[in-house]
Amino acid sequence: MNEPTRLRATPAASTDHGDDTRTAMSGATIRRAFLDHVFYTQGKLPGHASGNDLYQALAHTVRDRLVQRWISTAETYQSQPSRTVAYLSAEFLMGPHLGNNLVNLGIFDDARAAMASLDLDLDEILAQEVEPGLGNGGLGRLAACFMDSLASLEIPALGYGIRYEYGIFQQSIIDGMQVESTDTWLRNGNPWEIQRSEWAVQVRLGGHTEHYTDDRGHYRVRWVPAKTVHGVPFDSPILGYQVNTVNTLRLWRAEATEAFDFHTFNRGDYLGAVNKKVTSENLTKVLYPNDETQQGKELRLEQQYFFVACSLQDMLRLLSKQGLPVTSFHEKFAVQLNDTHPAIGIAELMRLLVDDHGVAWPEAWHVTRHAFAYTNHTLLPEALEQWPLELFGRILPRHLEIIYEINARFLDEVRIRFYGDESRLTRLSLINEHGQRNVRMANLACLGSHTINGVAELHSRLMREDVLKDVYEMWPDKFTNVTNGVTPRRWIALSNPRMTRLVTEAIGDGWIRDLDQIRALEPYADDAAFRERWYDVRRENKRDLAKLVRENTGVVIDPDSMFDVMVKRIHEYKRQHLAVLHIIALYHRIKSDPHADITPRTFLFGGKAAPGYHYAKLMIRFVTSVADVVNNDPQVRDRLKVVFLPNFNVTYGQRIYPAADLSEQISLAGKEASGTGNMKFAMNGAITIGTMDGANIELRDAIGADFFFPFGLNAAEVYALKAAGYRPATFYESNPELRAVIDLIQHGFFSKGDAAVFRPLFEGLLQHDPYMLLADFASYVHCQQDVSHAYGDRTRWQRMSILSSARSGRFSSDRAIREYADRIWRVEPVPVCLLHRASGQVQGAQQAGEGGFSERCGS
């Protein structure tokens, strides 16, 4: 729809329809407002509107319907002494906004009807939205789900992050290999954001510190920076589901304090005239710059400090606006660190309190430790951030001094608590003294937070027993678990409208707000007529996905085959290559016995490898090379198909999760913190094959052991085997099928005879195999046979599918947010009353009419 589109109508007359009707929710009003925006906002005659014009017009139409709620929410929070959640995250992978806002406003069908009345297809307009790629995977998607649930549960919250000009790269597959290109998500503008230049702040970097005594005899420190940049906030509304609450996602963009040097330009140095602008704006240019270089490391640290410094200054501004002292910061704000990326906020708040506001150190430390809480997202020690001391001190000299002071006082406590245990001092110190000295950000996050949580029960236990064992023994009361969750609004109601209609017809629509209610679907698993309708819904979803695959890859797949899906970030510990070994095993069986009983399967992979992660990129090439062979072999291509769908993102996820039959959750036990893809698949009726890792354990317990396909070593067995001296070659030597699979790879069968292509892969497996693929191979292949037998029994499979959805209520992000609110943040819901836009007075339920949910005000 990039060509001009002919509309049947002309823009509405400029008559003022009144405060309530201008943003009413009826199809007729939406239609009129949409035409107004085509004409007045996009500046187009309706007959010449492009696809983007139509999207922008509808987006502004919807945003208009959010603004009254947004302003009312801000006024409510300003007037009430409620505690506010400040969610600090380097990633917010929000996905497209338009469809989600239509669902949460409850006007999706009205919007579709309004567009249809103009001979327009709402789905085509939705497809015009460029997804904001401001995240890499689960971390950012979790943050997005949490923002949705915070608003839906009417909890005051601000999301703080970075407005990256270029998001996660666009992925293409060329000659079987990942090729990255720039993600220009802002190329057509962003209709959802509002720039708030009046709330810009200054952020200092580099330089040195000066120590002095003030006129009252107090010891003080002054930070003299080498450079200063502006942080400019851009606000996006986050609407809750059928409530008046619209919370704010505030993302910061870096700008130069002086964007253009007029005198330098007049001297003829045209590049020098804009140099400060260029270097300053580099701070928020790209999501996760490659940190293999020194410059990349510097930029990542500067990015992290930049958004945290902006956010904390903004919180202090809000505190001042309410007339509250800075020492009440922890009473007003519950600050959540989403992983270690924002952990520098602990040192920054200390700096702001002690240096800028003159608060005594003990009181400042009390405020800080009661304000912050820390979510740990990893069991991989290498993923716990550390910064070289020299680099850290050069960029943040004052913060290094503060960290030294925090550390000195802390280690005094440790010496007394664990008398004579010098090794514990070394492990707990905020400074890693081994080799290149580093600042340990996870240790800082733990020390400066009142609560530390893992994101699945197994993860939290292993965190206490291994990764953060010393911290746990110091402060056992700090630790808790909050298992992750995902929002049913986007991941069922928006993504899977066919299933949504079927479930709502059976049990009502209360489950969209409270996913526990979907349990009422259980009896329908034994209803033959319902099972058949469920099958029809799923088959239509599979047909849609098959069309998407054909359009994007050229591969034709059979909707009647089992859709075996693995979509997630490409990483060794997630073990996409184990799934490929299984594909090769099936291929080998067919080639060895053309009459072998193999259930037809389509294996669908998707995910991005970090640009500098060469092994992960080799894994993608492994998938695509096997696909080339399997898909072009006439003997197997009607029984096995392998597809790598490029550029997996939220938009594609909304098409993939509802169509999957089998969800692959096969990480090595003890390595995946939680996983959230497993939850999205289960909610949409996919059956899970998985290790006893992360949230898989809780998923199996919730759905039932008979409806989950487990395989492989558990975490205790993994540790035991490694301790005994894991020798992967033993499994290769003792398992003929595994040996045949590895030999095909070694001999270059999947690389056109070039054995060197995958040598790092097979040699790594035979010699090291850090994620123990060979140890789990036999169990995995055997379990996949059980999966095939189950899929062959249509009644059994559909029953399992219905029960997977019906028992997924625990994995709603609403449940997770309630647990955070009750046990960590100690915040209460604050219902929002709509304000009249002219007078600012509260609108009653009768006044709100069809334009809102104000009857919930005060509930």
DAVENDA-V773317 format. One record per helix or strand of 2 or more residues. SS is the DSSP state (~ for helix, > for strand). FROM is the first residue (numbers start at 0). LEN is the number of residues. Records with the same first field share a line. If there is no record, write none. Layout:
BEGIN
SS: FROM-LEN, FROM-LEN
END
This chain:
BEGIN
~: 26-15, 45-3, 50-29, 97-8, 107-9, 121-5, 137-15, 261-5, 269-4, 274-10, 293-28, 325-7, 344-12, 360-11, 380-3, 388-7, 396-21, 421-7, 440-7, 456-11, 468-6, 475-3, 487-7, 496-11, 509-4, 514-12, 527-26, 571-3, 575-17, 613-18, 649-10, 676-7, 695-8, 704-3, 714-10, 727-7, 735-11, 758-9, 772-20, 793-13, 808-3, 812-13, 844-7, 853-3
>: 83-5, 156-6, 169-5, 176-5, 192-13, 207-6, 218-6, 226-13, 245-11, 332-6, 371-4, 385-3, 430-2, 437-3, 451-3, 478-3, 561-6, 600-6, 639-5, 661-4, 686-4, 707-3
END
